[in-house]
Amino acid sequence: MSSSFLPYGRQSVTDDDVAAVVAALRSDWLTTGPEVTAFEADISAWAGGAGVATVSNGTAALHVAYAAAGVGPGDEVIVPPMTFVATASSAVALGARVVFADVEEETFTLDPAAVAAATTGRTKVVAAVDYAGHPADYDALRAALDGSDALLLADAAHSIGATYRGRPVGSLADLTTFSFFPTKNLTTAEGGAVATTDARLLTRARRFRNIGLVREPDELRWPDEGGWHQEVHEFGLNYRLPDVLCALGRSQLRRLDAFLARRAELVARYDEALAELPGVLVPGRRDWAAPAWHLYPIRVLDGRRREIYERMRAAGIGVQVNYIPAHWHPAFADLGYRRGSYPVAEAFYAQQLSLPLYPGLRDADQERVIDALAAALRGTSLRSAA
């Protein structure tokens, strides 16, 4: 049995990835060149043909998407508590008020009934999160917004390559955001993207990620002073993703099918091995979804999550908890949000534990994870042997 530490997630980088980056470094472009355009087209092919704007990271993608939607002071943005805090904090950064809505049992994605109850005339965006790579119920969320002008956003940081009722993530909401952090289903080291089928939203997203600059001759407000002329009509930020990292993303994207297949294989092995293991529940899924499986989130019963976390870590297994409910963070507590407000999400958090899951995880490594979990649940020690 290996003595190495097994992380809960890990990038998969090959010689082809390295060669792609080196080629970009040796080109005439390091940033905002042909690799950006090509990577956006490659992502679009996975997102049902939606237009794509690449950005510097997944949080930037959320900020850009909210800005493209026109979110600002006085607006409300509905967010599930079971998400990384950036889904909420990036809306607050634009002056919006976050309204949390609870999640569904089984998938722990945004509950359409809770959304319907939380929607008001001030709701600007409803942000669904494809938790662990399982798509939210987008048709039901659309129905919940019937009569509202709110836009639907898919936080698909976990779910590129997943499908919902046969339709690809990226084509299901008005705006979709992706993350390409190293633990995600493909990586650009840091990076993200915004996808939309609305040309107006795409233009706004691309401008916001590029300082808000306007160069199109027919949209300039002042006389063209020369080839250098550009204007800022609405403030934006520099969230551009450079050519070098887009080259890495393009190389990674060529293997996304293989990454997804290996993740699904590992999930099936976990499901079989843990189905009858007392004290844990395996993740649920709906028959209309083909998840991308960014995480494998088990539930540890009987109040033992922290104990099992510590035992697994001591055995060299890098389990993780994803995530502290967003409204529990002190920044939100200081704004008046209170624990106990969203019982499904909070009960899930109290049990949630992510087991290692990434394409490079070997079968033998996975068996080590399973053995360590069984030993931890028995209350015995299973430390790695050299």
N, C-alpha and C positions, 0 to 999 in steps of 0.2 A: 504494500500500500504506500503510495507516494506521501512524502512529508510536505509537499508544496501546499500553499494556501490556495483554495479555490474561490475566486470572487463570484459575486452574484451575476455579474455581467462583464463582458470583455470584448474588445474589438477583434476583428479578424483581418489582418493586413498581410498581403502577399507580395511577391516580387513584382507582379504586374501593377499593383497599386503604387509601389515605390517607383517603378519605371514611368508611370503616368505623371507622378509628381515631378520627377527629374526632368521629363520632357517639357513640362510647363515652366519649370525654373529656367530652362535653357531657351525658352521662346522669347519673343519680344514683349509678351504680356505677363505681368504678375497679378494684376487685378483688373476687373471689369473688361475682360477681353472675350475671345471666342469660346473659351471653355465655359464661361458663365452662361452664354446663350445656349450652348449645346447641352449643358447640364439641365437647364430649365426645360428644354425640349424633351430630354430623357425622362425627367420627373413627370412631365405632362402625359407621357405615354402610359405611365402607371396610374395617373389620376384621372383617367377617363377623358383626356383631351383638354382639361382645364388649363387656363393660362397660369404661369408660375413666375414668381419673383423670389429668387434666392436671397437669403439674408445671413447675417453673421452668426446667429444661434437661434435656438428654439424660443427663448424668451423674446428676442427681437422679433421673431415671426409673430408672436402674439401681439406685441406692441404695434407692429406695422398693420396687422389685420384689424385691430380695434381702431387705429387711426384711419385706415381706409374706410371703415364703416361710419366714420364721423363721430365716434364716441368722445364725449366731452363733459364738462361740468353740468350737473343736473340730470344726466342720463343714468340709467340703471343697467347693469350687466349681470345676468344670472349665471352662476357658476356652481358646480358641485363641490362639496367640501373634500371629496376624496380625489385629490389632485395635488401635484406639486404647486407650491404657492404662487408661482409665476402666472398661472392661468388667471388668478385674481389680481395680483399686485400690478400687472401690466395695465389692467383697466383702471386701477386706482391712480396710476401714474398720469393718466389722461384726465383725471378729475372726476371720474365716474364713481357712483356708489355701487358696491358689489352686493348683490342679493344672493345668498346661498340657497340652494334647493337640494333636498336629499336625493339619495341614489336608490336604485332598485336592488332588491335582494337578488342573489345569484350572480349577476354580472357587475354590480356596483358601479354602473354607469348612470347618468342623469335620469331621474324618474320623470317621465312626461306629465304625470298627474301633479307632481310637485311643481313643475314648471308652470303648468296652467294656473295653479293657485298663486304663484309668485309674480306672474306677469301683470304689469300695470301699463298705463299710458306712457310711462317714462322709460319702459324697457327698450333699450336700443339693440342689444345683442344677447342671445342665449348661447353660452359656450358649453357644448357637450364635450366630454373627455372620453376617449376610447381606452378605458383603463385596461392595462396589461396587454393591449393589442386587440381587445374585443370591441367591435363597433357598438356605439350607442344605438338606440332604436330611433333612427332618423325619421322614418315615416310617422311614428307616433309623436315625435317631437314637433314635426311640422303641423300635425293635427292639433297639438296643444297650443300652437301659436296662431291658430285660425282667427282672423279678425284683428291681429296685431301687425304692426309695421316692423316689428323686430326682425333683425337678421339672425340666421342660424350659423354658428361657427362650430367647426369640428376641430378640437384640439387633438390632432392625430400624431402627437409626438411618439406614441407607442405603436402606431398601426399602419404605416405605409405598407402597401401590398395586401392588406386585408380587404375582404369584400362583405357587403351587406345586401342580402337578397340578390346576390349575383352582380351587384354594382360596386365598382371600386371606390375605396376611400379616396377622397379628393374630388369626387363628383356628387357628394351627398348633401353638402351644406352650401350656403352662400359663400362662405370663406372656410378654408382648411389650412391648418398650420402643421408643419412637420419639424422634427428635430433630428439632427444628425450627430448628436453627442456620441462618444465612443461606445457606450453601452447600448445604444439604440440599434435598430435592425440594419442600418448601414451608417457609415460615419464619414464625415469630412473633417474630423478632429473636433472642431466646433463648427456649427452651421445649422441652418434651418431653411425653410421655404414657406411661402404663402401661395395657395392655389385658389383660383376662383374662375367660374364660367362667366362672370360679369365683367365686361371690358372696362366699364367705368371704375369698378373696384380695383381691377388690376392696375390701371393707370395710377390711381391714388396710392396703391401699395408700392409701386415701383418708384414713384416720386418721393414718398416718405422715406424709403430706405436709402435715398440718394440726396439728402439734405433738403428735399423739396424743390430741386432745380427743374425748371421748365426751359426746354430748348426748342420745342416745335415752333417753327416760324408763324404758323397761323394762330398760335395761342399766346404769343408775346404781347404784353400790354403796352410796351414802349417801343419806339422805332428801333429796328435792328441796327446796332452800331457796328456790326462786323461779325466775322466767323466765330469770335470769342463770346458773343453775347449770350447771356443766360440770366434767368430771373427766378426769384423765390416768391411764389404766390401764397403758399402756406408752409409754415415751418416743418421741417423734417429732421432726420438724424442720419448719420453715416452708419448704416447697417449693411453695407455691401459685403458680399462673400467673394474673396479673391479667386482669380483663375487657378492658382495653385491648388486650393482646396476643392474647387469644382472639378478639377482633373481627378483628384482622389475620389470624389463622389461619383463621377462617371464610371470609374473603374469598379468601385464597390457596387454600383447599381447593376452592373452586368451579372453579378453573382447573387442578386436579391432573391431570385427564385430558389437557388440552392440554400441560401440562408434560411428562408422561410420553411423549406422542406425539412431541414435539419432541426429547426426549432419545433416543428410539429411532431417530428419523430421522437424528440426528447420529451415533449409533453405527453405523448401517448405512453411512453415508458414510465414516466412518473405516475400517470393516472392508474396504470395497471398495478404498479408496485405499492401505491399508497391507498388504493381503494378500500382495503380491509384493515388498514393500520389504525388501531384505536387512538383517539385523541386528536385526529386531524381531519379536515375536510379538504378535498381537492377543489380547484376552481371550477365554477359553473360556466356554461356557455349555452347559447340559444341555437336552435337548428337552422336559423336563417343566416347565421354568421360563419364566415371563415376567418377566424382571428389570425393576427400576425404574431401573437405570442411574444411580446417583448419581455414580459415577466411570467413567472410561474408562482402565483400568490396562493399559498395554502392558508387555511385558518387553523390555528392551534387553540384547542378547546380548554375549558376548565381553568381559565385564568393563568395558563402556564406559558404564554408567549415569551415574556422576558426571560424566564428560566431556560426555555428551549433555545432562544436566541443566544444566550451566553454559553450554553453547553455546546452548541454547534460551532460558535466562534472559537471556543477553546479547542475543538477538534480540527480546526483549520478549514472550516467551511464558512465562506463569507456570505452568510445569509444577510438579508436586509429587510427593513420595514419601509414600505411605500404606500402611503405617506402619512406624516402627521396631518390630521385634518387642517385644511388651510385656515379656517376660522380660529383655530387654537393658537396660532402664532401671536406673540405679544403685540405685533403691529396692528392686528385686527382686534385683539382684545381691547387695546387702547381706544379703538373706535366704537366699542360697545358690543361687539359680537361675543356671544357667550357659549361656553361648553354646555352640552346637553340639548342643544337646539335641533340637531339632525341625527336622530337615534340610529338610523340604519348605517350611515357612514361611520359614526362613532363606535358602534358595536363591531363593525368590520375592522376598524383600525385596531381595536383592542385585541384582535385575534390574528391579524395579518402578518405573514412572514413570507418573503420571497426567497425561493431556493435558486441556486445557481442555474442559469439558462443562457447559453450562447452557442453559436455554431461549432466552436472549437472544443466544446465540452465532450470529452471522450466517454464512451459507454462505461469504462472502468471508473472514471471520475464520478459519473452519475451514480453508480452503484455505491461508491464511497459516501456520497451525500445521503442516499437512502439508508444505508447502514448506520450512519451517524445520527440521522433523525430517529430511527427506531431505538437506538441506544439512549438517546437523550430523553425520549418519551418514557423509557423504562426506568430512567433515573440512574443509569450506569454511565461510565466514562468510556469514550472511544476516541482516544488520541491517536494522531497519525504516527505511524512507525517509520523510522528511517529505512 
